[in-house]
Amino acid sequence: MMGRMFLSGMKERLGPLWWYAALMFMVNRMGDAVNVFIGLWLAPRFVAEPELGALLPVINVSTVYVLPLGVLLLPVPKFLNTFAARNETGKARALLRDIVLVSAAYALAMVVFILWTGDAMLLRLKLSDPRLLWLMALFAFLSLLTPLVLAAQQAFKLFKSMVVAGAVAPWVRLAGMLVFLPLMGGLGYLLAQLGLGLAGIGIAGVAVFLAARKMGRCESYRAHWGEMARYAMPLVLGMLAGRVQGPVESLVIRQRLPEVVSAGYYYVVMFGMIPAYFTGAITPFLWALISDRFERGEKTETLMWQSLAFNFAVGGAVTLAAYFLAPPLFQLPRDLPWKPYAEYAGYVWVFCLLQVVRGGTAVFTAHEAACRRFGYMWHTIPASLLCSALLYVIPGWIVFKPWLPQRVWEWFDARITVSLDVFLGVMLATSFAVFLGMVAQLWMRRK
């Protein structure tokens, strides 16, 4: 009884954002132990080096196939939240029903398209197993459904189901890895990862279904179509640029660099994603709470500043620790899977810094979009497009030789190298450009 009263008091003092963020953080830390065991020991033991560097690109590239539907569904999270905040539950239920039907039809067409054109993608990934096309289709399907169920959970404030899914998911992933990895290697890793996504969607889907059943009958939301279109239009370019950048970053490292480098980069990402674990405990709840407050006419800036401070304080500490600890960690005398890639240890803190910078801008852009402000796109879109363009132009610089003056081309050619340093430098520089744009925008707003 005393314990329940204490927890109730803590929840009231912390507020919804930090209470559920704390729960998600504790759940995620338990899951991190499982994920570290899988990513840094179990997977390298059963996956050959040529396949190891292809695991992340296969998953990331799949998201490209859902771009068209993603454009159509851009206003859905906001208006599910808006209808819920206004207690127009019939409209929310109708919108949810319609997006499920549209997504199902799109998924069928997408699978056919992937199977028809997938050979070209396998060639770029340096893979040949045709079974991977089915997995790419299923990962694309997951990347299509996950934002929808997350949007519904956020709109209806089903935060408990989000915490439950976070608690269950790592153990589902571990069970899948233990079963499939020894039998199928890299293909088994992807199957287990697929099972993880399906388990999360299953838990979320049940919660959303039960919540929808308690709502009123479906009501038409046709009167809001114009409002939804006006909200979505500024997001279209931003979404296209952002959805392309992630897969490009994974693909060029896999395609343009030796397999040993892409395998080393795998470990850099595994360790370097640690700052994102902390920010990831906040973001599932932040957007929903800010959007709800905005629609009710309440102030929202306090939540944004608290989240930014948390991201940079904790992420900065992790980055500093990675700078000093990653090199000795990669050189431990024990025969650990990442020891052969000790030369890449110095990249871990760089990738940590990249996640901290991107985490801060993600908090800011989530706040702005929830408040229906899109001024940030004037600097985020050009930076994202520039990053994607540079990552592809640098390895193919020879193509521009006939089109540029010889001295100009030779000057650049002498200074351009295709290496992990250059690729990470481009990613970090463009991310800092977005961050500086955010700082400028906040400063101008205060002035």
C-alpha positions as CSV (number, residue, x, y, z in Angstrom):
1,M,0.0,0.0,0.0
2,M,2.8,2.4,0.9
3,G,4.7,1.5,-2.2
4,R,1.6,2.2,-4.4
5,M,1.1,5.6,-2.7
6,F,4.8,6.4,-3.2
7,L,4.6,5.6,-6.9
8,S,1.4,7.5,-7.3
9,G,3.0,10.6,-5.7
10,M,6.1,10.2,-7.9
11,K,3.9,10.1,-11.0
12,E,2.1,13.2,-10.0
13,R,5.3,15.1,-9.2
14,L,7.1,14.1,-12.4
15,G,4.2,14.5,-14.8
16,P,3.3,12.2,-17.7
17,L,6.3,12.9,-19.8
18,W,9.0,12.2,-17.3
19,W,7.1,9.4,-15.5
20,Y,6.6,7.3,-18.6
21,A,10.1,8.3,-19.9
22,A,11.6,7.0,-16.6
23,L,9.6,3.7,-17.0
24,M,10.7,3.4,-20.6
25,F,14.3,4.2,-19.7
26,M,14.3,1.4,-17.1
27,V,12.7,-1.0,-19.5
28,N,15.1,-0.1,-22.2
29,R,18.1,-0.6,-20.0
30,M,17.0,-4.2,-19.3
31,G,16.6,-4.6,-23.0
32,D,20.0,-3.0,-23.7
33,A,21.7,-5.9,-22.0
34,V,20.0,-8.3,-24.3
35,N,20.7,-6.2,-27.4
36,V,24.4,-5.8,-26.5
37,F,24.7,-9.6,-26.1
38,I,23.0,-10.1,-29.5
39,G,24.7,-7.3,-31.4
40,L,28.2,-7.6,-30.0
41,W,28.6,-11.4,-29.3
42,L,25.8,-13.6,-30.7
43,A,25.4,-12.1,-34.2
44,P,29.2,-11.9,-35.0
45,R,29.6,-15.5,-33.9
46,F,27.2,-16.9,-36.4
47,V,27.2,-14.3,-39.2
48,A,30.2,-14.2,-41.6
49,E,32.1,-10.9,-42.1
50,P,30.8,-10.3,-45.6
51,E,27.2,-10.6,-44.4
52,L,27.7,-8.7,-41.1
53,G,28.0,-5.3,-42.8
54,A,24.9,-5.9,-44.8
55,L,22.5,-6.4,-41.9
56,L,21.8,-2.8,-41.2
57,P,21.5,-1.7,-44.9
58,V,19.0,-4.4,-45.6
59,I,16.7,-3.2,-42.8
60,N,17.2,0.5,-43.6
61,V,16.9,0.4,-47.4
62,S,13.5,-1.3,-47.0
63,T,12.0,2.0,-45.8
64,V,12.5,3.6,-49.2
65,Y,9.6,1.4,-50.6
66,V,7.0,3.0,-48.3
67,L,7.7,6.6,-49.3
68,P,4.6,7.1,-51.4
69,L,2.2,5.9,-48.6
70,G,4.2,7.8,-46.1
71,V,3.4,11.0,-48.0
72,L,-0.3,10.2,-47.9
73,L,-0.2,9.5,-44.2
74,L,1.7,12.5,-43.0
75,P,-1.2,14.3,-41.4
76,V,-2.6,11.1,-39.7
77,P,-0.6,11.3,-36.4
78,K,-1.5,14.9,-35.8
79,F,-5.2,14.6,-36.6
80,L,-5.6,11.4,-34.6
81,N,-4.2,13.4,-31.7
82,T,-6.3,16.5,-32.6
83,F,-9.6,14.6,-32.7
84,A,-8.7,12.8,-29.4
85,A,-7.9,16.1,-27.7
86,R,-11.2,17.6,-28.9
87,N,-13.1,14.5,-27.8
88,E,-14.2,13.8,-31.4
89,T,-13.6,10.1,-31.0
90,G,-15.9,9.1,-33.8
91,K,-13.7,11.0,-36.3
92,A,-10.5,9.4,-34.8
93,R,-12.0,6.0,-35.2
94,A,-13.0,6.6,-38.8
95,L,-9.6,7.9,-39.7
96,L,-7.9,4.9,-38.1
97,R,-10.2,2.5,-40.0
98,D,-9.4,4.2,-43.3
99,I,-5.6,4.2,-42.9
100,V,-5.7,0.5,-42.1
101,L,-7.6,-0.3,-45.3
102,V,-5.3,1.9,-47.4
103,S,-2.2,0.5,-45.9
104,A,-3.3,-3.1,-46.5
105,A,-3.9,-2.4,-50.2
106,Y,-0.6,-0.6,-50.5
107,A,1.3,-3.4,-48.8
108,L,0.1,-5.9,-51.4
109,A,1.3,-3.7,-54.3
110,M,4.6,-3.0,-52.6
111,V,5.4,-6.7,-52.2
112,V,4.9,-7.3,-55.9
113,F,7.1,-4.3,-56.8
114,I,9.9,-5.4,-54.5
115,L,10.0,-8.9,-55.9
116,W,9.9,-7.5,-59.4
117,T,12.8,-5.0,-59.0
118,G,14.7,-6.3,-56.0
119,D,17.6,-7.9,-57.9
120,A,19.1,-4.4,-58.6
121,M,19.0,-3.7,-54.8
122,L,20.7,-7.0,-54.0
123,L,23.5,-6.2,-56.4
124,R,24.2,-2.9,-54.6
125,L,24.2,-4.6,-51.3
126,K,26.6,-7.3,-52.6
127,L,24.2,-10.0,-51.8
128,S,22.7,-12.8,-53.9
129,D,20.2,-14.8,-51.8
130,P,16.7,-14.1,-53.4
131,R,15.0,-15.0,-50.1
132,L,16.2,-11.6,-48.8
133,L,13.7,-9.9,-51.1
134,W,10.8,-11.4,-49.1
135,L,12.5,-10.1,-45.9
136,M,13.0,-6.7,-47.4
137,A,9.3,-6.7,-48.3
138,L,8.3,-7.6,-44.8
139,F,10.6,-5.0,-43.3
140,A,9.1,-2.4,-45.6
141,F,5.7,-3.6,-44.4
142,L,6.8,-3.2,-40.8
143,S,8.2,0.3,-41.4
144,L,4.8,1.1,-42.9
145,L,2.7,-0.2,-39.9
146,T,5.0,0.9,-37.0
147,P,4.4,4.7,-37.4
148,L,0.6,4.1,-37.7
149,V,0.2,2.1,-34.5
150,L,2.6,4.4,-32.7
151,A,0.6,7.4,-33.8
152,A,-2.6,5.7,-32.5
153,Q,-1.0,4.9,-29.2
154,Q,0.2,8.5,-28.8
155,A,-3.1,10.0,-29.8
156,F,-5.1,7.9,-27.4
157,K,-2.3,8.1,-24.7
158,L,-1.9,4.4,-24.5
159,F,1.5,4.9,-22.8
160,K,1.3,1.7,-20.8
161,S,1.1,-0.5,-23.9
162,M,4.2,1.3,-25.2
163,V,6.1,0.5,-22.0
164,V,4.9,-3.2,-22.1
165,A,6.0,-3.5,-25.7
166,G,9.4,-2.1,-24.8
167,A,9.7,-4.6,-22.0
168,V,8.7,-7.7,-24.0
169,A,10.5,-6.9,-27.3
170,P,14.1,-7.6,-26.3
171,W,13.2,-11.1,-25.0
172,V,11.3,-11.9,-28.2
173,R,14.3,-10.8,-30.1
174,L,16.7,-12.9,-28.0
175,A,14.5,-16.0,-28.4
176,G,14.4,-15.5,-32.2
177,M,18.2,-15.0,-32.4
178,L,18.9,-18.2,-30.3
179,V,16.6,-20.2,-32.6
180,F,17.4,-18.8,-36.1
181,L,21.0,-17.5,-35.9
182,P,22.7,-20.9,-35.4
183,L,20.6,-22.4,-38.2
184,M,20.6,-19.6,-40.8
185,G,23.3,-17.0,-40.0
186,G,22.6,-13.6,-41.5
187,L,19.2,-14.7,-42.8
188,G,18.3,-15.9,-39.3
189,Y,19.3,-12.5,-37.8
190,L,16.9,-10.8,-40.1
191,L,14.1,-13.2,-39.3
192,A,14.6,-12.7,-35.6
193,Q,14.5,-8.9,-36.2
194,L,11.4,-9.3,-38.1
195,G,9.8,-11.2,-35.2
196,L,10.7,-8.4,-32.9
197,G,8.8,-5.9,-35.1
198,L,5.8,-8.1,-35.4
199,A,5.7,-8.6,-31.6
200,G,5.7,-4.9,-31.0
201,I,3.0,-4.2,-33.6
202,G,0.9,-7.1,-32.1
203,I,1.0,-5.6,-28.6
204,A,0.3,-2.1,-29.9
205,G,-2.4,-3.3,-32.2
206,V,-4.3,-5.0,-29.4
207,A,-4.1,-1.9,-27.2
208,V,-5.3,0.3,-30.1
209,F,-8.1,-2.1,-31.0
210,L,-9.4,-2.3,-27.4
211,A,-9.3,1.5,-27.1
212,A,-11.1,2.0,-30.5
213,R,-13.9,-0.3,-29.4
214,K,-14.7,2.0,-26.5
215,M,-15.1,5.0,-28.8
216,G,-18.3,6.2,-30.4
217,R,-19.5,5.2,-33.9
218,C,-17.4,6.4,-36.9
219,E,-18.1,9.9,-38.0
220,S,-17.1,11.6,-41.2
221,Y,-14.0,13.8,-41.1
222,R,-14.4,15.0,-44.7
223,A,-14.7,18.6,-43.4
224,H,-11.1,18.4,-42.2
225,W,-9.6,17.3,-45.5
226,G,-8.5,20.8,-46.4
227,E,-7.0,21.3,-43.0
228,M,-5.1,18.0,-43.2
229,A,-3.7,18.8,-46.6
230,R,-2.5,22.2,-45.5
231,Y,-0.8,20.6,-42.5
232,A,0.8,17.8,-44.7
233,M,2.1,20.0,-47.5
234,P,5.1,21.4,-45.6
235,L,6.0,18.0,-44.3
236,V,6.2,16.3,-47.7
237,L,9.6,17.6,-48.8
238,G,11.0,17.1,-45.3
239,M,9.8,13.5,-45.2
240,L,11.2,12.7,-48.6
241,A,14.6,14.2,-47.8
242,G,14.8,12.5,-44.4
243,R,13.6,9.1,-45.6
244,V,16.2,9.0,-48.3
245,Q,19.1,10.1,-46.2
246,G,19.0,7.2,-43.7
247,P,19.2,4.4,-46.3
248,V,21.7,6.3,-48.4
249,E,24.1,6.5,-45.4
250,S,23.9,2.8,-44.8
251,L,24.0,1.9,-48.5
252,V,27.1,3.9,-49.5
253,I,29.2,2.5,-46.7
254,R,28.2,-1.0,-47.7
255,Q,28.5,-0.4,-51.5
256,R,31.5,1.9,-51.8
257,L,33.8,0.6,-49.0
258,P,35.5,-2.8,-48.5
259,E,33.4,-5.4,-46.6
260,V,35.8,-5.3,-43.7
261,V,35.1,-1.6,-43.3
262,S,31.3,-2.1,-43.4
263,A,31.8,-4.9,-40.8
264,G,33.8,-2.5,-38.6
265,Y,31.1,0.2,-39.1
266,Y,28.6,-2.4,-37.7
267,Y,30.4,-2.3,-34.4
268,V,30.7,1.5,-34.5
269,V,26.9,1.7,-34.8
270,M,26.3,-0.8,-32.1
271,F,28.3,1.1,-29.6
272,G,27.6,4.6,-31.0
273,M,23.8,4.3,-30.7
274,I,24.0,4.4,-26.9
275,P,23.1,8.1,-26.7
276,A,20.0,7.4,-28.8
277,Y,18.8,5.0,-26.2
278,F,18.4,7.9,-23.7
279,T,16.6,10.2,-26.1
280,G,14.5,7.3,-27.3
281,A,13.0,7.1,-23.8
282,I,11.5,10.6,-24.2
283,T,10.5,11.0,-27.8
284,P,7.6,8.4,-27.9
285,F,5.7,10.5,-25.4
286,L,7.0,14.0,-26.0
287,W,5.3,14.7,-29.4
288,A,1.9,13.4,-28.1
289,L,1.9,15.5,-24.9
290,I,3.1,18.7,-26.8
291,S,0.5,18.2,-29.5
292,D,-2.2,17.7,-26.9
293,R,-1.2,20.8,-25.0
294,F,-1.0,22.9,-28.1
295,E,-4.5,21.9,-29.2
296,R,-5.8,22.9,-25.8
297,G,-4.1,26.2,-25.9
298,E,-1.5,25.5,-23.2
299,K,2.2,26.3,-23.1
300,T,4.6,23.7,-24.6
301,E,8.1,25.2,-24.4
302,T,9.0,23.9,-21.0
303,L,8.7,20.3,-22.2
304,M,11.0,21.1,-25.1
305,W,13.7,22.8,-23.1
306,Q,13.7,20.0,-20.5
307,S,14.0,17.4,-23.2
308,L,16.8,19.3,-25.0
309,A,18.7,19.7,-21.7
310,F,18.4,15.9,-21.0
311,N,19.5,15.0,-24.4
312,F,22.7,17.1,-24.4
313,A,23.6,16.5,-20.8
314,V,23.3,12.7,-20.9
315,G,24.4,12.3,-24.5
316,G,27.4,14.5,-24.0
317,A,28.5,12.4,-21.0
318,V,28.2,9.2,-23.0
319,T,30.2,10.7,-25.9
320,L,33.0,11.8,-23.6
321,A,33.1,8.4,-22.1
322,A,33.2,6.8,-25.5
323,Y,36.2,9.0,-26.4
324,F,38.2,7.6,-23.6
325,L,36.8,4.0,-23.1
326,A,36.2,2.8,-26.7
327,P,39.8,2.2,-27.7
328,P,40.8,0.2,-24.6
329,L,37.4,-1.7,-24.9
330,F,38.3,-2.8,-28.5
331,Q,41.8,-3.9,-27.3
332,L,40.8,-6.1,-24.4
333,P,43.0,-9.2,-24.3
334,R,40.1,-11.5,-24.4
335,D,39.0,-12.9,-27.8
336,L,36.0,-10.7,-28.2
337,P,34.1,-10.5,-31.6
338,W,35.0,-6.8,-32.1
339,K,38.7,-7.1,-31.3
340,P,39.7,-7.6,-35.0
341,Y,38.2,-4.1,-35.7
342,A,40.1,-2.2,-33.0
343,E,41.2,0.3,-35.7
344,Y,37.6,1.5,-35.8
345,A,37.3,2.3,-32.1
346,G,38.1,5.9,-32.6
347,Y,34.9,6.3,-34.7
348,V,32.6,5.3,-31.8
349,W,32.7,8.7,-30.1
350,V,32.1,10.4,-33.4
351,F,29.0,8.4,-34.0
352,C,27.9,9.1,-30.4
353,L,28.3,12.8,-31.1
354,L,26.3,12.4,-34.3
355,Q,23.4,10.8,-32.4
356,V,23.5,13.6,-29.7
357,V,23.3,16.4,-32.3
358,R,20.5,14.6,-34.3
359,G,18.7,13.8,-31.0
360,G,18.6,17.5,-30.1
361,T,17.3,18.6,-33.5
362,A,14.7,15.7,-33.4
363,V,13.3,17.0,-30.1
364,F,13.1,20.6,-31.6
365,T,11.5,19.5,-34.9
366,A,9.0,17.3,-33.0
367,H,8.0,20.2,-30.9
368,E,7.6,22.5,-33.9
369,A,5.6,20.0,-35.9
370,A,3.3,19.3,-33.0
371,C,2.7,23.1,-32.8
372,R,2.0,23.3,-36.5
373,R,5.2,25.4,-37.2
374,F,7.4,24.4,-40.0
375,G,10.0,27.1,-40.3
376,Y,12.8,24.6,-39.4
377,M,12.4,23.0,-42.8
378,W,14.2,25.9,-44.5
379,H,17.5,24.5,-43.1
380,T,16.7,20.8,-42.4
381,I,15.7,20.0,-45.9
382,P,18.7,21.5,-47.7
383,A,21.1,19.9,-45.2
384,S,19.5,16.5,-45.6
385,L,19.6,16.7,-49.4
386,L,23.2,17.9,-49.4
387,C,24.2,15.0,-47.2
388,S,22.6,12.4,-49.5
389,A,24.1,14.1,-52.6
390,L,27.6,14.3,-51.2
391,L,27.6,10.7,-50.1
392,Y,26.8,9.6,-53.6
393,V,28.9,12.3,-55.5
394,I,32.1,11.7,-53.6
395,P,32.6,8.0,-54.7
396,G,31.5,8.8,-58.2
397,W,33.5,12.0,-58.7
398,I,35.1,10.6,-61.9
399,V,31.7,11.0,-63.6
400,F,32.1,14.8,-63.5
401,K,35.4,14.9,-65.3
402,P,34.0,15.7,-68.8
403,W,31.8,18.4,-67.4
404,L,34.2,20.5,-65.4
405,P,37.4,22.4,-66.3
406,Q,40.3,20.1,-66.0
407,R,42.1,22.2,-63.3
408,V,39.0,22.4,-61.2
409,W,38.3,18.7,-61.4
410,E,41.9,17.8,-60.6
411,W,42.0,20.1,-57.6
412,F,38.9,18.5,-56.1
413,D,40.0,15.0,-57.1
414,A,43.3,15.4,-55.3
415,R,41.4,16.2,-52.1
416,I,38.5,13.8,-52.3
417,T,39.0,10.3,-50.8
418,V,36.5,7.6,-50.5
419,S,36.8,6.5,-46.8
420,L,34.8,6.1,-43.7
421,D,36.3,9.3,-42.3
422,V,34.9,11.3,-45.2
423,F,31.4,9.7,-45.1
424,L,31.1,10.3,-41.3
425,G,32.5,13.8,-41.8
426,V,29.8,14.6,-44.3
427,M,27.1,13.2,-42.0
428,L,28.4,15.1,-39.0
429,A,28.9,18.4,-40.8
430,T,25.4,18.4,-42.3
431,S,23.9,17.5,-38.9
432,F,25.7,20.4,-37.3
433,A,24.4,22.7,-40.0
434,V,20.8,21.6,-39.0
435,F,21.7,22.1,-35.3
436,L,23.0,25.6,-35.9
437,G,19.8,26.4,-37.8
438,M,17.8,25.3,-34.8
439,V,19.9,27.5,-32.5
440,A,19.4,30.5,-34.8
441,Q,15.7,29.9,-35.0
442,L,15.4,29.7,-31.2
443,W,17.5,32.9,-30.8
444,M,15.4,34.8,-33.3
445,R,12.3,33.7,-31.5
446,R,13.5,35.0,-28.2
447,K,14.5,38.3,-29.7
